[in-house]
Amino acid sequence: MSYENATLEPMRADTASPMLEVDDLNVYYGESHILRGVNMSVFPGKMVCLIGRNGVGKTTMLKTLMGILKPRSGNIKLDGKSIIARTTDQRARLGIGYVPQGREVIPRLTIKENLILGLEALPERPKHLEIPDEIFELFPVLKTMLSRMGGDLSGGQQQQLAIARALMGRPRLLVLDEPTEGIQPSIILEIEAAVRRIIETTGISVLLVEQHLHFVRQADWYYAMQKGSMVASGSTSQLSNDVIQQFLAV
Amino acid sequence: MLSGLVDGIFSGISLGSVLLLAALGLAIVFGLMGVINMAHGELIMLGAYTTFLVQNALKNTPLFGIYIFVALIAAFIVTAIFGLILERGVIRHLYGRPLETLLATWGVSLILQQFVRSVSWQLVAIVAVFCVLFFGAMTIVARRTDFERIRGWFLAVMLPLSAVSAIAVGNVLGATYKLAFTKEWFGARNVDVTAPRWLRGGLPVAGTQFSYARIFIIVLTIACVVGVYWFLNNTPWGLRIRSVTQNRTMSACLGIPTKKVDALTFALGSGLAGLAGCAVSLLGSVGPNTGQNYIVDTFMVVVVGGVGKLAGSILAALAIGTANYLIGSNTLVDLTAPIQPLSDVFAFFSTISMAKVLVFALIIAFLQFRPGGLFPQKGRTVDA
């Protein structure tokens, strides 16, 4: 074990209370123990990146956060209130916007319908189903193809659509699972810039799972996972080459 | 010659529209949700029996002339509620397990067939008392925090207790009120629905007659298809249904209440089966086995049309209906009379059951070339 430089310090609290708090979470697939007592927190307006090699439980962590997987023990708090007993759709309506790995755009709905579905997460459905201009400012490519089927878009376009769809519900916490996976470099830069801008303009928190180093560096804080446990965390400005070697599959 | 052709086309379309009406609910339940509901035919039968009951209730009242519209609404509501119970009680636990769903719904279909045979006030009383006792106790006990732990005990005590008391109550009531209480409502024999006067007879066209009842069914089918299209494409719940049926997990992550959507979709499909039952009752007598006659045909329609495509179901229903009629009647025999061998072949198949054999053979041959049906799913997400 060689993480002398890595420390497991909790994220510093420069505001009163965390937006998201995960406490001693244990998740199993059948009898195999996937998440082993995971703790983490995300503070308001911050971007937190979860790093680690393939198969250490990053996606499992996010799925448990959304309620797709049920933990055996532990607690998850959103804005101080436990959401562990809530169903997936209730969690979405409490303000967690989820962009899953593989995008999961609804294939046989148009881009517009996909975006409209993003409004489902709002506590009250607005009377006029309009797509705000901010969405098109962030992702201009979507405006030109509103009537095309979601399933016919390229991977990069689907990723932009998935992020835009999550933003339609005005989430308090945006959860992104490997948004740059399998996407050409120029689009990666666009997505990075968009996420950065979302945080600056809306002040929401972002929890990101990412392998792409350039994107990881944009975050305020990192948590590193290994074999289902958090093994290191700290400010990304102090993310040393050792830690990168250790936890990012470069 | 002309009158024969016009008659053939009209009868084909009318047969097709009955098939389509019966298949429309299944196109939603099987096509969109992917649930193999073998009890769909029995939901059609329940719709037909509801029509019979409404007819009897409104007989000798001024409303009798329009009883069929009351029956349509009643049939839709009754079967939708039945579908809702079926979804909440059985199918909900079996999503993603097609084989178990097939067996369970087949069992439900047998139960429903026997239910209409033996339903009487006594049976209704027994079922009602059992439900009140058992589910009443369950709602009270389920408030306890340790319900999961004592669940086994609860079932072991409450299930026989409710059953015994329900049967006891039923027998006491039966002994008190005698035959009025124990007499079966329908029995095993078929019952007949008489169409209101304005649906009897027919419209004379080009030397033949278009029966008003069949015209009514065609109009009803068109109205249902348009209604379903409009509902799925232009309402918020329609959008939710389309989203959930394509990607359940992601829809939940977007904040769509998936359980509510499932229940609503299934209730809608079942309600449409009820409307079909109402239409079927106009065509002939209604019996406990009525549903069996339709279930295979309706699955055929959905599969030939392309699972999940309403437009495909429409075309497939019309094609199968017309083919069935043209082969089953003597129309093709007459048309091919100049070519003796061909005419002999069609003559061989020109009974209703043999026509079905030929149509099924044609469907099997068709599916060899187009396994996805008339309108298979397209796009880059098909295999995913």
Contacts between the chains, C-beta under 8 A, distances in Angstrom:
chain1	res1	chain2	res2	distance
A	66	B	253	5.6
A	67	B	252	8.0
A	68	B	249	6.0
A	68	B	252	7.7
A	68	B	253	7.3
A	87	B	252	7.3
A	88	B	249	7.6
A	88	B	252	3.9
A	88	B	253	5.9
A	88	B	258	7.9
A	89	B	251	8.0
A	89	B	252	4.8
A	89	B	253	7.8
A	89	B	254	7.8
A	89	B	255	5.2
A	89	B	256	5.8
A	89	B	257	5.1
A	89	B	258	6.4
A	92	B	252	7.3
A	92	B	253	5.8
A	92	B	254	5.9
A	92	B	255	3.5
A	93	B	255	4.6
A	98	B	253	4.5
A	100	B	250	6.7
A	100	B	253	6.9
A	104	B	247	6.0
A	104	B	249	7.6
A	104	B	250	4.0
A	104	B	253	7.8
A	106	B	242	7.8
A	106	B	243	5.2
A	106	B	246	5.2
A	106	B	247	5.5
A	106	B	250	6.8
A	106	B	251	7.5
A	107	B	246	6.2
A	107	B	247	7.7
A	107	B	379	6.4
A	107	B	381	3.6
A	107	B	384	7.7
A	108	B	242	7.3
A	108	B	246	5.9
A	108	B	377	7.7
A	108	B	379	7.2
A	108	B	381	7.6
A	109	B	239	7.5
A	109	B	242	6.2
A	109	B	243	6.4
A	109	B	246	7.2
A	113	B	239	6.0
A	113	B	242	7.9
A	113	B	243	7.9
A	116	B	239	6.8
A	117	B	239	6.8
A	117	B	240	7.8
A	117	B	243	5.6
A	117	B	251	7.5
A	117	B	254	5.3
A	117	B	256	7.1
A	118	B	254	6.4
A	120	B	240	7.4
A	120	B	254	5.2
A	120	B	255	4.1
A	120	B	256	5.0
A	121	B	254	6.2
A	121	B	255	3.6
A	122	B	255	7.8
A	125	B	236	7.0
A	149	B	379	6.1
A	151	B	379	4.6
A	151	B	380	6.0
A	151	B	381	3.6
A	152	B	379	5.5
A	152	B	380	6.3
A	165	B	254	7.1
A	169	B	254	7.3
A	169	B	255	6.3
